[in-house]
Amino acid sequence: LDGVTVGVGDVEVALHGLSPGEVLVRGFDVTARGDLGDVLENLTRWATAQATPLAFDARSGHIVWNDAFGKGTTLEAWDTSVTASAGRLAVSSPSVTIRTPHTKLGPWSVRIERAVTESSLAVSFDPSTPNPALSFTWGAAQTSVVLDLVRSPLSRLGIPSSALGLLGEVEVAGRSSVLVAPNGKAQGQLGLYLFGVRTEGGASPMDASVTARLNGDSLASLVL
């Protein structure tokens, strides 16, 4: 598989008579290099080409993905679990970080599920919070994105203020959602609030907010 190297630890294969059954992998390392979309496309093509559907349960994995979001970026995931069965793939990690040449984001708790008709991504920016702050679902009757942020310092969410060009310890809150129908019609609302924003030479911190409504054709220009 181009761009991907896999190493595994202990492998257990259950037998049903003389036929192999469930496969359990304890401990694995994955190293990947290349654009996120390109590598995922290669992985999907490889999995589809297998004579029989992949079915396994892998735990305690470590993933290092270089150049996933461009040259010099690295995605790293610890204690990763992967479950694959006919028509379904689930990948989760309680600790995912993204490094760029200028900053580090995370750790975040991430779960990705892919099925024949629907896929989803859930991200908890604060791993101590059980409910995901970002939920993205696609491939079903409609595509939806929901971002729900309880007021917290950006640093607690694994986002340095400097990464957004902000000074000091900035807090953020808000809720945003977008729905896209199969015909391309999109609607949504944006609500984002920043507290304690400082500017160069500013005497005191300020609060700021951004609110908007979206309505239109996602295949054309959106109306704000």
DAFEN-V783158 format. One record per pair of residues at least 6 apart in sequence whose C-alpha atoms are under 7 Angstrom apart, sorted by the first residue. I is the first residue (numbers start at 0). GAP is how many residues later the second one is. D is the distance in whole Angstrom. If there is no record, write none. Layout:
BEGIN
[[I;GAP;D] [I;GAP;D]]
END
This chain:
BEGIN
[[2;29;5] [2;30;5] [2;31;7] [2;36;7] [3;27;6] [3;28;4] [3;29;7] [4;25;6] [4;26;5] [4;27;6] [5;23;6] [5;24;5] [5;25;7] [6;21;6] [6;22;5] [6;23;6] [7;19;6] [7;20;4] [7;21;6] [8;16;7] [8;17;6] [8;18;5] [8;19;6] [9;15;6] [9;16;5] [9;17;7] [10;13;6] [10;14;5] [10;15;6] [11;11;6] [11;12;5] [11;13;6] [12;7;6] [12;8;6] [12;9;6] [12;10;5] [12;11;6] [13;6;6] [13;7;5] [13;8;5] [13;9;6] [14;6;5] [21;33;7] [21;34;6] [22;32;7] [22;33;5] [22;34;6] [23;32;6] [23;33;5] [23;34;6] [24;32;6] [24;33;4] [24;34;6] [25;32;6] [25;33;5] [25;34;6] [26;32;6] [26;33;5] [26;34;5] [27;32;7] [27;33;5] [27;34;6] [28;32;6] [28;33;5] [28;34;6] [29;32;6] [29;33;5] [29;34;6] [30;32;6] [30;33;5] [30;34;6] [31;32;6] [31;33;5] [31;34;6] [32;32;6] [32;33;5] [32;34;6] [32;35;7] [33;32;6] [33;33;5] [33;34;6] [34;32;6] [34;33;5] [34;34;6] [34;35;7] [35;32;5] [35;33;6] [52;32;7] [52;33;5] [53;30;6] [53;31;6] [53;32;7] [54;29;5] [54;30;4] [54;31;7] [55;27;6] [55;28;5] [55;29;7] [56;25;6] [56;26;5] [56;27;7] [57;23;6] [57;24;5] [57;25;6] [58;21;6] [58;22;4] [58;23;7] [59;19;4] [59;20;5] [59;21;6] [60;17;6] [60;18;5] [60;19;4] [60;20;6] [61;15;6] [61;16;5] [61;17;6] [61;18;6] [62;13;6] [62;14;5] [62;15;7] [63;10;7] [63;11;6] [63;12;5] [63;13;7] [64;9;6] [64;10;5] [64;11;6] [65;7;6] [65;8;4] [65;9;6] [66;6;5] [66;7;6] [67;6;6] [67;7;7] [71;28;6] [71;29;6] [72;26;5] [72;27;4] [72;28;7] [73;24;6] [73;25;5] [73;26;7] [74;22;6] [74;23;5] [74;24;7] [75;20;6] [75;21;5] [75;22;7] [76;16;6] [76;18;6] [76;19;4] [76;20;7] [77;15;6] [77;17;6] [77;18;7] [78;14;6] [78;15;7] [79;12;6] [79;13;4] [80;10;6] [80;11;5] [80;12;6] [81;8;6] [81;9;5] [81;10;7] [82;6;6] [82;7;5] [82;8;7] [83;6;6] [86;28;5] [86;29;5] [87;26;6] [87;27;4] [87;28;7] [88;24;6] [88;25;5] [88;26;7] [89;22;6] [89;23;4] [89;24;6] [90;20;6] [90;21;5] [90;22;6] [91;18;6] [91;19;4] [91;20;6] [92;16;6] [92;17;5] [92;18;7] [93;14;7] [93;15;4] [93;16;6] [93;33;7] [94;12;5] [94;13;5] [94;14;5] [95;10;6] [95;11;5] [95;12;5] [95;13;6] [95;14;7] [96;8;6] [96;9;5] [96;10;5] [96;11;7] [97;6;6] [97;7;5] [97;8;7] [98;6;6] [102;60;7] [104;53;5] [104;54;5] [105;52;4] [105;53;7] [106;51;6] [107;15;7] [107;16;6] [107;17;5] [107;18;6] [107;19;6] [108;14;6] [108;15;5] [108;16;7] [108;18;5] [109;12;6] [109;13;5] [109;14;7] [110;10;6] [110;11;5] [110;12;7] [111;8;6] [111;9;5] [111;10;7] [112;6;5] [112;7;5] [112;8;7] [113;6;7] [116;22;6] [116;23;6] [117;20;6] [117;21;5] [117;22;5] [118;18;6] [118;19;5] [118;20;6] [119;16;6] [119;17;4] [119;18;6] [120;14;6] [120;15;5] [120;16;6] [121;10;6] [121;12;6] [121;13;5] [121;14;6] [122;9;5] [122;10;6] [122;11;5] [122;12;7] [123;7;7] [123;8;4] [123;9;5] [123;10;7] [124;8;7] [124;32;5] [124;33;6] [125;30;6] [125;31;5] [132;14;6] [132;15;5] [132;16;6] [133;12;6] [133;13;5] [133;14;7] [134;10;6] [134;11;5] [134;12;7] [135;8;6] [135;9;4] [135;10;7] [136;6;6] [136;7;5] [136;8;7] [137;6;7] [140;40;7] [140;41;6] [141;37;7] [141;38;6] [141;39;5] [141;40;6] [142;36;6] [142;37;5] [142;38;7] [143;34;6] [143;35;5] [143;36;6] [144;32;5] [144;33;5] [144;34;7] [145;30;6] [145;31;4] [145;32;7] [146;28;6] [146;29;5] [146;30;6] [147;26;6] [147;27;4] [147;28;7] [148;24;5] [148;25;5] [148;26;6] [149;23;5] [149;24;7] [150;20;6] [150;21;5] [150;22;4] [151;19;5] [151;20;6] [151;21;7] [152;16;7] [152;17;6] [152;18;4] [152;19;6] [153;6;6] [153;7;6] [153;16;6] [153;17;6] [153;18;6] [160;6;6] [160;7;7] [160;8;7] [160;9;6] [165;31;7] [165;32;7] [166;30;7] [166;31;5] [166;32;7] [167;30;6] [168;27;7] [169;24;7] [169;25;6] [169;26;5] [169;27;6] [170;23;6] [170;24;5] [170;25;7] [171;21;6] [171;22;5] [171;23;6] [172;19;6] [172;20;5] [172;21;7] [173;17;5] [173;18;4] [173;19;6] [174;15;7] [174;16;5] [174;17;7] [175;13;6] [175;14;4] [175;15;5] [176;11;5] [176;12;6] [176;13;7] [177;8;7] [177;9;6] [177;10;4] [177;11;7] [178;7;6] [178;8;6] [178;9;6] [179;6;4] [179;7;7] [183;33;5] [183;34;5] [183;35;6] [184;31;6] [184;32;4] [184;33;6] [185;29;6] [185;30;5] [185;31;6] [185;32;6] [186;27;5] [186;28;4] [186;29;7] [187;25;6] [187;26;5] [187;27;7] [188;23;6] [188;24;4] [188;25;6] [189;21;5] [189;22;5] [189;23;6] [190;19;6] [190;20;5] [190;21;7] [191;17;6] [191;18;5] [191;19;6] [192;15;6] [192;16;4] [192;17;6] [193;13;6] [193;14;5] [193;15;6] [194;11;7] [194;12;4] [194;13;7] [195;9;5] [195;10;5] [195;11;6] [196;8;5] [196;9;5] [196;10;6] [197;6;7] [197;7;5] [197;8;6] [211;12;7] [212;11;6] [213;8;7] [213;9;6] [213;10;5] [214;7;6] [214;8;5] [214;9;7] [215;6;5] [215;7;6]]
END
